[in-house]
Amino acid sequence: MLKLSRGQRRIVALLPALLAALYFALLLPGGDTVALWKGAAVLSGCCALTLLLWKKRAPETVFTVLMVCFGLFYIFAITPLSAPDEAAHLRAVLTLSSRLLRGDTVCDAAYLSTAGFTGHENTAEAFTALTQGLFTETLTGTMADFPAFEFTYPVMYFPQTVGAVLAQLLGLNRLWLFVLGDLTNWLFYTAVIALAIRLIPRGKLPMAFSALLPMSLQLCTSMSPDAFVTAMAYLFIALVVRAMERETPARPGELICILLTGMLLSPAKAVYFLLLPLVALIPGRRFGSGKRRAAFCAAVLAVAVVFTVLFQLPSFLRSAPAQADSENAFYSVSWVLTHIPQTAVMFIKTLIPSGIFDLIESTLGTQLSGFTLQMVNGYLYAMLFMLLLLALCGQDRDRPLRPAERGGFLLSSLLVLLAVMGTMLLNWTEVGEILIQGVQGRYLIPVLPLLWLSMQNRAFHCDRDLAQPLTLGFTLAEWLCVNHILGHLA
């Protein structure tokens, strides 16, 4: 085997970036917009390879490098209003930013315009409107009222709102509001998940790669509050696993961080409340007694319940009369309780045989932009394969998982899946349907680290460290996905 010195390895590492820089320079004279963006993607991907080949890096650094080199492309390549429910998220951000700036739901009329963009569709015309309009569009100077967004939990829109407030304070046009809102959402997501990766003692790279899947990147580079939910779920999981692994007595600051993270996560989406019982996996020895551990677990759940009720109750009271008077044909709780066998059959049929593959593909992101942008399945299944290899053959810790820990991770994941399906049954599935409608894999992204952790074992052993080659392979797959999205805009 050819052995290279440290200096020679670094020269080899520089070659991809140098070749990409030459390729990009050749594109500059007369290149069209999409070609230049594809050239920039090549350059960015090769710079990522150079940084990762230069020396072995910590998983949180790997995550940050790939987020900077590839994630930022999604802000422009997944055009405004094309991500799922983006129009509603935009109105939520405008509502919050307008109330913060003016105390009412009023803003420049230009911010309310959707000209050039089509909901849930990613088109070349929208890409052109975005990239050219950033420097040509202006505000109208006319203030307009708009209907306020009815919030259940405004906290999860805070990162995007920072960008929207900044755009309005600087007097920037509506396209800058889109970009800055997406950018601040991306920054929050990147910072919190990098912290989670650093804190979690095992399963670092699987967590990083889960946060880098195309579906994850689409959500964190849009106005979607799912970025907040995923980031807080990953941080909560990291804090709990870290507390579970430590041997020293639990410190107050450590326990307060777990309590606060669970409190912030629980009102976002009710199904993720089911992650909170994971605190029961923290050993009693860290508290000094089983009673103290039970008291802490009860405190986490109680604070989360109070915080959730505080935010969700006003929304429930507003919507309950309307739901009682409506004549929608969705399944109800009373129907489920009186038809338990039929409900169980619906759950099984939704997943088996083909539903499980639809769930996997929608988690990875085989269809982006409101299911109108078809990705190449081969790239995404390659990502999944690398994730499985890391999870099965990971050598993160010498201590194997205890059966209770593995069971707790799997049970929490299963309960979240069932809760998602139950929510869709009651809110999205009309009576008479034999399958539950609206179940999407993006709702499972927050629990992916638990699945990878539960797969750690000693039966699958690899003498070689797979981290670096799989990281390079994942980098290549990321570049192929970005290149495919940009090619769709040509």
N, C-alpha and C positions, 0 to 999 in steps of 0.2 A: 504494500500500500504506500502511495506517495505521501511523504511527510513534508509539510511546509513550515517554515519558520513563522513567528508571529507577524513579522513585517510582510512576508509574502502572502499570508492569509488576508491581511488588510488590503493589499493591492488587489487580490482577487475579489474581495468584498466591494471595492470601489468600482469595479468594472461595470456592473449592471447600471449604476447611476450615471456613469460617464457615457455609456452607450445610449441610455434613455435621453440624456441631455442633448446628444448629437441628433437623435431622432426628432426630438421636439424642436430643435433649431432648424432642421430641414423643413418642418411643417409650417413655421412662422410665415415665410413669404407666401401670401395668397391663400393660406389655408382657411377653410370655412370654420364657423364657430364650433360645430360639433367635433370636427377633426382636431382642432386645437385643444378642446376639452379632453378628447381621448388621448392626445399626446401628453397632456398634463397628468392624466391618470397613469400613463405608462411611467412617466418621470417619478410621480409620487410613489408608485408601487416599487420601483427600483430603489428609490431612496429608503423605503421601508426595509427592503431586503438588505441593503448595505448596512443600515443601523443594526439589524438583527444578526447579521453575519459577523459584524465587527468584533463582538464578544457576546458571551452568554449574558442575558439580561433578566432581571426580575420579572415575574408574570405581570405585575401591575404596570411595569414600563412597557412590556410587549403590548398590553392592551391599549395604553395611551398612544403609543406610536401608530398602531393600526387605526385607532379612532381618528387621529389627526390626518394620516395619509389617505384614508378612504372614507371615513364618516362624513367629512365636510363635503364631499362630492354629492352626497344624498340631499343636502340642503337645496342644491340647484337642480340635480337630475330628477328628483321626485318633486315635480313642480307644485306650486301652491294649489290647495283645494283638492289635490288628487289622492292624498292619503285618506284612510277610512274616517268618515265623520268629521272631516277637516273643516267644513263650513260651520258646524256647531262649535268646534273648538275655537275657531277664529272669533266668533261672536262672544264666546266666554271671555277670551283674552281682551277684546275690545271693551266689554262691559267692565271688567276689573280695572283696566288701565284708565278708562274714561272717568270712573268713579274716583280713582286715586288722584287724577289730575284736576278734575272739574267738579266732582261731587255728584255727577249725574251721567246718564247714558247719552252723551252727545260728543261728536267728534267731527273732524273734517269730512265732508261728503265723499272725498276721494277714497278714504279708508274703507268705505262700505261697498265700493265698486268691485265686481268680480270679472270685469271685462278682460277677455283674452284667456280665461281659464274655465275649464269644465270640471265639475265635481266628479271625483273618483276616476278621472282619466288623465293619463300622462301623455301629452302630445308635443310634437315638434313646435307647433305654433305657440303653445304655452311656454316652452323653454325659451323661444325667441323673445316672447313678450317679457319674460322675466329678465333675461340677461341684457337686453337692450333698454328696457324701460327703467332699469335702476338709475340710469344717468340721463334719461330724457323726460320722464314723467314729472309732473309738479302737482302740488296740492291745489284745491279749488278756492280755498279761503272762505268757503261757506260752511258753517257748522250745521250739522243735521242730527236729529234725534233718531234713535233706533231702538227696537224692542230689547229689553234687558234679557240676558240669559239667566234662567232660574238655577241657581247653584245648589248642589247638595254639599260640596266640599271644595271651596275655592282655593284651599292651600295647594292642591295638586296642579293648579294653573299658575302658581307664583313664578316659576322660572321663566315661562314664556312671557308673562306680563312685564317682567323687567325689560326685556327687549322691546316690547311694544311701547312702554313708557319712554324709553330712551329715544325711539324713533320719533315719537310725537314731540318730545322736548326739543329735539334738534330740528324739527320741521321737515323731516325726511318724507319721501313719498310712500305710497302704500306697499310698494315692492320691498323697500327697505324694512318696513314693519314686518312683512312676512319673513325676510331673511334674518333680521335681528331676533325676532321671536323664536325662530327655529334654532338660531345659534345659541341663545342663552339656555334653551331647553337642552341642547346638546352638551353645553358646558357643564350644566348641573349633573346630567346623567354620567358624563365622563368622570367628573370629580368624585361623585359618590361611589360609583362602581369601582374605580381605581382604589379608593379607600377600602371598600369591602374586600377586594382581592388581596390587598396587603394584610388585612386583619385575619382573614380566614386561614387556619393552619393547614388545611388539606383541601384538595380539589381546586386549586388556584387557577390553573389554565383552563379546565373545563368551564369554570365560571366566566372567565374572560372570553372564551370563544362563544359561549351562549349569548353574551351581551353584544357580540359582533355579528351575529347572524343577520342576513339581509332584512328579515322582518323586524328585528330589534333595531337595526340602524334606521329603517324607515320611520319607526315610531319616535325615536329620540331626536330625529332631525325634522320633525314636524311640530305642530302645535299640540299634539296628543298628550293628555295627562298620563297615558300608559308609561311614558318615560319616568315620571315621578314614581309611579307604583312599582315598576320593575327595580328602580334604583333603591327604594326603601326596602323592598322585599329582600334584595341581595344583601343590603347592609344588615338587616335584621338576622338573616340566616348566618352571615359571617360572625356577628357578635355572639349568637347563641352557640355556634360550633366552637368558637374561640373559648367561650366560658366552659363549654363541655370538656375541652381538652386540657385546660389548665389544672395544675395540682395545688397551687397556693390558695389560701382563703380568698373568697370573692371580696373585691373592694367596692365601696359604695358607688364610686364613679362608673365602674364597669356595669353594675346593675342598673344605675340610672339611665345609662345610654341604651340598654336593652329596653327598658320601660318606655323611654321617650320615642325610640324608633318604632316600637309596636304601636304606640299611641298615634303616631303620625300616619302609619300604614293602614290601620284598621278602618277609618272612615272612608278611605279612597274607594274601595270596592269590597262589599261585604264578604265575598268568597275568600279573600285573603286573611280574614279574621281567623281562619282555620290554621294559619301558620303559627299563631301565638302559643298554642299548647306545646310547641317545641321546647319552651323554657323548662318543661318538666324533665328534659333529658340532661339538664345540668346536674351533676352528682351532688348528693346531699352533703358530702364531706366538705364541699366548698363553702357551705353555709354554716357548718358546725353542727347542724342537726336537721333531721327530716322535717321538723315543724317549721323551721325558718325557711326551708326551701318551699314548703307548701304555702307559707304566708307570702313569699315573693311571687310565686306563680299566681296566686289569687289576686295579688295587687296588680300584676300585669294585665290580667283579664278584666279586672274591675275598672281600672283606669281606661282601658281600651273601650269597654262597653259604654262608660259615661261619655267619653269623647265622641264616640260614634253616634250615640243618641243625641248629643248636643247638636251635631251637624245634620243628621239625617231626619230627625223628628219633624222639623219645620217643613221639609220637602214632602214627607209622608202625609202630614196633615193637609197640605195643599192638594196633593194628588188623589188622596183617598176618596173624596166625594165625586171627583170626576170619573174615577175608575168604577165606583158603585153605579153611577148613572149611565156609563157607557154600555154599548151592546157588542163589545168585541167578543170574538169567539175563541179566545185563548184558553188553554187549559188552566184550571184553578187549583188551589190547595185542597179544597174540599173534594174535587174529582180525584186528585192523587191519593188522598187518604182513603177514599172508598173504592179505589181501583188499583190497589198495590201490585197485584200480579201483572196487570196490563202495563202499568208504569215501568215495572222492572223489564218487561219485554221490550218496551220502547227504548230504554237505556241500552240494552244489549244490542238491539238491531241498529241503533245509531252508530255503534262502534264496530260491530262485527258484521260482515267480513271487511268491507272496503272502508268503513268510516275511520278506522284507526290510521290508514294511510293518508286519508284526507287531513286528519288531525296533525300527523307528522309533517306533511307538506305545508300546511298553513302555519305551523310553528316555525319552520325553516324560512318560509317566504317564497314559495314557488309562484305565487301571484301577489304582486304588489299593486299599489295605487288603486285601491278599491276593487281588487281582483281583475283588473283590466291589463296589467302588465305581466305577461307570462315570462318567468325566468327559465333558465336552462336547468332542468332537474338534476342533471349529472353533476353540476358544480355544487349544488346544495347537498346531494347525497354524499358527495366526497367530504364535505364539511361534517356531516353527521357521522360518517365512518371515522374520521379523525377524532371527533369528540368521544366516540365509543372506545377507541383505542386508548385514549388518555384516561378515560374513566376506569376501564378494566385493568389496564396495566400500570396505572399511576403508582409511583413509589413515593408518595407525599409524606407518609408517616410510617414509622415502624409498628406502632400500635394498631392492631386490626380493630374494625368497628365491632362494638358489642351488639348482640342480637337485638336488644332493646333500641339501640340507636338506629340500626338499619331498618328495623320495623317502624320506628317513629318517622323516619324520612319517607319511607314508602307510603305509610298510612296518610301522612299529611298531603303528599302529592295526589293520592287517590281521592281523598276527601275534597280537595280543591277541584279536581276534574268533575266529580259528581255534583258539586255545588254549582259549577259553571253550567253543566247540563241541566240541572234543576232550574236555574235562573232562566235559561233560554226556553225551557218547557213552559214556564209560567208567564213569560213576557214576550215570547216571539213565535210560539208554535200554536197554530189554530187547531181547534178541536176537529178530529177526523184524520189529521196527519199521523202517519205510522212511524215517522222518524222525527227526532227533535231538531228543530231548525235553528240556525244561527250559531252553532257551536264552532268556534274558531280557535286554532292553535295559539294565536297570539295571547290568549288569556292564560296559557300555560307557561309562557316564558318566565314569569317570576318564580316558578317552582322547579325549573330545570336543574339548578345546582343541587337540589335534594336528590333528584334522580341519579345524577352522576356520582354523588357521594355514596349513595346506597349500592352502587356497583363495585366499589373498591373491594378488592379481595386479594388473597394470596395464591389462588389457584392459577390465575393467569400471570405468568412471570416473564419478564423480558430483561435480559442481562444488559441491554443497551438503554441509554437514556433517550427516550423518544421525544422529549420536549422540543429540542431544537428542530429536528427534521419535520415534525408535525406542525410546528409554528411556521416554518417556511412554506410547507404545503398549504396551510390555511391562508397565508399571505397571498399565495398565487391564486387560490380560489376566490379570495376577496377581490383581487384585481379583475379576474374574469367576470365577476358579477357586476362590478362598476362599469367595465367595458361593454357588457351586454346592455345595461340600462342606457348608456350614452348612445350605443348603436341603435337602440329603439327610437331615439330622437332624431336620427339622421334623415 
